[in-house]
Amino acid sequence: MERRDFLQKTVASSALLSLGGMSLSSFSTLETKKITILHTNDVHSHIDPFPADHPRNPNMGGAARRASIIDQIRKEEKSVILLDAGDIFQGTPYFNYYGGELEFKLMSMMQYDLATMGNHDFDNGIDGFHAQLGHANFDFVSANYDFKNTILDGIVKPYKIINRDGIKIGVFGLGVELDGLVDKKLYKETIYNNPIEVAKSITRTLKEDKKCDLVICLSHIGFKYRNEPERVCDITLAQQTKDIDLIIGGHTHTFLDKPVLEKNLEGKEVLINQVGCFGINLGRIDFYLSDDTKYDNTTRNIILG
């Protein structure tokens, strides 16, 4: 298949799914090829739903409900990719007791395709993270963490290319500065590199050399910092690069009602999405790709709960 153009304003159809109990409606099939991106971030070991008497999130979330919704979407859609933007670990006794084993096993059962590492994924140390990877039937990507002098060297790759229905999708990861957030003893010789500079280089590789139709960044650098406007975040990442099509964010626990559109260096729009934290929401974005110049642009959010 020849390299496809795609709609920069993208189809943020069902960009946010609050994990309640309502069923999903089907989407009509278009003439163009469709890829459905499902995503989570900052789940923080929340396996069970919140209790019914919780003051903010009663009965919300839970791995079982998420798995049910993902399974239903896979039955409805031909091409689905499931991604996570980091901080899988830390937040409930499940992590304290099992050290991440349960989280990875459940994500494997849900058939996650790829994830990146958040700062809390180092909470049992880089060796503790590595020890749990045998339970993960999916890969991790991180482009700006240099693991060459650690046990993760060659295991966590900068990017991965996924092929679905003739569509070539390049996915890379970016992580937040660990110094000040994580004890040096936990991340050891991991080297942090500037995410903007790394992104410029790796997206050029994915777009120009690898001829990817779609480039996705799994970002754990944060959506935006109001009190630190100069700090690198997803907004500045979009503005200061030119080859990213979608940024799936994490770290700041930002609940977006729908994806944000930001202009890149070439004036093209980049889609940015983040779905809060604790597994309360599931993100969904549908891209429609075509060989010609005609596109369908529809936006729809389904709120479940």
C-alpha positions in Angstrom: 0.0 0.0 0.0 1.3 3.5 -0.9 1.9 6.0 1.9 -1.4 7.6 2.8 -2.1 11.2 3.8 -4.5 11.5 6.7 -6.7 14.1 8.3 -4.7 16.3 10.6 -7.9 17.6 12.2 -8.8 14.1 12.9 -11.8 12.4 13.8 -11.8 12.4 17.5 -14.7 10.1 17.5 -15.4 8.8 21.0 -12.3 10.5 22.3 -13.4 9.9 25.9 -15.2 7.0 27.4 -16.0 7.3 31.1 -16.0 3.7 32.4 -19.6 3.3 33.7 -22.0 0.7 32.5 -23.8 1.9 29.4 -23.4 0.0 26.1 -21.7 1.5 23.0 -23.5 2.2 19.8 -21.9 1.1 16.5 -20.3 3.5 14.0 -21.1 3.4 10.4 -18.5 2.1 8.0 -16.8 4.7 5.7 -15.2 4.1 2.3 -11.8 5.0 3.8 -9.7 2.8 6.0 -10.3 3.3 9.7 -7.9 2.7 12.7 -9.3 2.9 16.2 -6.9 4.0 18.9 -7.8 3.1 22.5 -5.7 4.4 25.3 -5.2 4.8 29.1 -2.7 6.7 31.3 -1.9 6.9 35.0 -4.0 4.0 36.0 -1.9 3.6 39.2 -2.7 0.0 40.0 -6.5 0.7 40.3 -7.8 -2.7 39.7 -11.2 -2.4 41.4 -13.8 0.2 40.6 -14.2 3.0 43.1 -16.8 2.2 45.9 -20.4 3.3 45.6 -20.0 5.8 48.4 -16.9 7.5 46.9 -17.4 11.3 47.0 -16.0 12.0 43.5 -16.0 8.8 41.5 -18.7 6.4 42.7 -18.7 3.0 40.9 -16.3 4.4 38.3 -13.4 2.6 36.7 -12.2 -0.9 37.3 -10.2 -3.3 35.1 -13.1 -5.6 34.5 -15.3 -2.8 33.1 -12.5 -1.5 31.0 -11.8 -5.0 29.6 -15.5 -5.4 28.7 -15.7 -2.1 26.8 -12.4 -2.9 25.0 -13.8 -6.3 24.0 -17.0 -4.8 22.7 -15.1 -2.2 20.6 -12.9 -4.9 19.1 -16.1 -6.8 18.0 -17.4 -3.6 16.3 -14.2 -2.4 14.7 -11.7 -4.1 12.3 -8.5 -2.4 13.3 -7.9 -1.5 17.0 -4.7 -0.5 18.8 -4.6 -0.3 22.6 -1.9 1.9 24.2 -0.9 3.2 27.7 1.0 6.4 28.5 2.7 5.3 31.7 2.3 5.2 35.5 0.8 1.8 35.4 2.3 1.1 38.9 1.7 2.6 42.4 -1.4 3.7 44.1 -3.2 0.7 45.7 -2.2 -2.3 47.9 -2.2 -4.5 44.8 1.1 -2.9 43.7 2.5 -3.0 47.2 1.8 -6.7 47.5 2.3 -8.0 43.9 4.9 -5.5 42.7 3.2 -5.0 39.3 2.6 -8.6 38.4 -1.2 -8.2 38.5 -1.2 -5.0 36.5 0.8 -6.5 33.7 -1.2 -9.7 33.7 -4.5 -7.8 33.4 -3.1 -5.6 30.6 -1.9 -8.7 28.8 -5.4 -10.2 29.0 -6.8 -7.0 27.6 -4.2 -7.3 24.8 -2.5 -4.0 25.1 -0.2 -3.4 22.1 2.3 -1.0 23.6 3.0 1.3 26.6 5.6 3.8 27.8 7.2 4.2 31.2 6.1 6.8 33.7 8.1 7.9 36.8 6.1 5.7 39.1 7.0 2.6 37.0 10.4 3.0 38.6 9.0 2.7 42.2 10.3 -0.8 42.7 13.5 0.1 41.0 14.6 -0.6 37.4 15.4 -4.2 38.5 11.9 -4.6 40.0 10.3 -3.3 36.7 12.4 -5.7 34.7 11.5 -8.6 37.0 7.8 -8.1 36.1 8.2 -7.9 32.3 7.7 -11.7 32.0 4.1 -11.0 32.8 3.7 -8.4 30.1 2.7 -9.7 26.6 3.2 -6.3 25.2 6.2 -4.0 24.6 7.5 -0.8 26.2 8.9 2.2 24.2 10.8 5.1 25.5 12.9 7.3 23.2 14.4 9.9 25.6 15.4 7.5 28.4 18.8 6.0 27.5 19.0 2.6 29.2 22.3 1.5 27.6 24.0 1.0 31.0 21.0 -0.7 32.7 19.3 -4.0 32.7 16.7 -2.6 30.3 19.2 -2.0 27.5 17.8 -3.5 24.3 14.5 -4.3 26.0 12.8 -1.0 26.0 13.0 0.3 22.5 12.7 3.9 21.3 9.8 3.1 19.0 7.8 0.4 17.5 6.0 0.2 14.1 2.6 -1.5 14.1 0.9 -2.6 10.8 -2.9 -2.8 10.8 -5.0 -3.3 7.7 -2.2 -1.9 5.5 -1.8 1.1 7.7 1.7 1.7 9.0 1.7 3.3 12.5 4.9 4.4 14.2 4.6 4.8 18.0 7.4 6.2 20.2 7.6 7.1 23.9 8.7 10.1 25.9 9.3 10.3 29.7 9.5 13.0 32.3 12.7 14.1 34.0 13.3 11.5 36.7 15.7 13.6 38.8 13.7 15.1 41.7 10.8 12.7 41.1 12.5 9.3 41.6 15.4 8.3 43.9 18.6 7.8 41.8 19.0 4.4 43.4 15.8 3.3 41.6 16.5 4.4 38.1 20.3 3.9 38.4 22.2 4.8 35.2 19.2 5.7 33.2 20.0 8.9 31.3 17.3 11.5 30.6 17.5 13.3 27.2 15.6 16.4 26.1 12.2 15.1 24.8 11.8 17.8 22.1 15.2 17.2 20.5 14.7 13.4 20.7 11.2 13.7 19.2 12.4 15.8 16.2 14.9 13.1 15.3 12.8 10.1 15.9 9.7 11.4 14.1 11.9 12.3 11.1 13.0 8.6 11.0 9.4 7.4 11.3 7.9 9.7 8.7 10.7 10.0 6.1 12.8 6.8 6.5 10.2 4.3 7.7 7.3 5.9 5.7 4.8 5.6 8.5 1.2 6.8 7.7 0.6 7.8 11.2 3.0 8.8 14.0 1.9 8.6 17.6 3.7 9.8 20.7 3.1 8.1 24.1 4.0 11.0 26.3 4.5 11.0 30.1 5.9 14.5 30.2 2.6 16.2 31.2 -0.1 18.1 29.3 0.6 21.7 30.5 2.1 23.4 33.5 0.3 26.7 34.3 2.8 27.9 36.9 5.8 26.8 34.8 5.1 28.0 31.2 8.7 27.3 30.1 8.5 23.6 31.2 8.4 21.0 28.4 4.9 19.5 28.0 2.6 18.1 25.4 1.6 21.5 24.2 5.2 22.6 23.6 6.0 19.2 22.1 3.3 19.7 19.5 4.3 23.3 18.8 8.1 22.6 18.4 7.9 19.5 16.2 6.4 18.8 12.8 5.9 15.1 12.3 3.7 14.0 15.2 0.1 13.3 14.4 -1.3 12.3 17.8 0.1 12.8 21.3 -1.4 10.5 24.0 -0.4 12.1 27.3 0.0 11.3 30.9 1.6 12.4 34.2 -0.5 15.5 35.0 -3.7 13.5 35.4 -5.5 15.9 33.1 -9.1 15.0 32.3 -9.9 16.3 28.8 -13.5 16.2 27.6 -12.2 15.9 24.1 -8.8 16.1 22.4 -7.0 19.4 22.0 -5.8 20.6 18.6 -2.4 22.4 18.6 -0.5 23.8 15.6 2.9 22.4 14.9 6.0 24.0 13.3 4.4 23.8 9.9 1.0 25.1 10.9 -0.6 21.7 10.8 -2.8 20.5 13.6 -1.7 17.9 16.1 -4.2 16.0 18.2 -3.4 15.8 22.0 -5.5 13.6 24.3 -5.2 12.6 28.0 -7.9 10.8 30.1 -7.1 11.7 33.6 -6.1 8.9 36.0 -7.0 5.8 38.0 -8.7 4.0 35.0 -11.8 6.1 35.3 -11.8 6.9 31.6 -10.8 5.1 28.4 -9.7 7.2 25.4 -10.8 6.5 21.9 -9.8 8.2 18.7 -10.7 7.0 15.2 -8.5 8.0 12.3 -9.8 7.6 8.8 -7.1 7.3 6.1 -7.5 7.5 2.4 -5.3 7.4 -0.8 -7.1 10.4 -2.2 -7.7 13.9 -0.9 -11.3 13.4 0.3 -11.9 12.9 3.9 -14.7 12.5 6.4 -14.4 14.6 9.6 -16.7 13.6 12.4 -16.3 14.3 16.1 -18.3 12.5 18.8 -17.8 11.7 22.5 -19.6 8.9 24.2 -19.9 9.3 28.0 -20.5 6.1 29.8 -21.6 6.6 33.3 
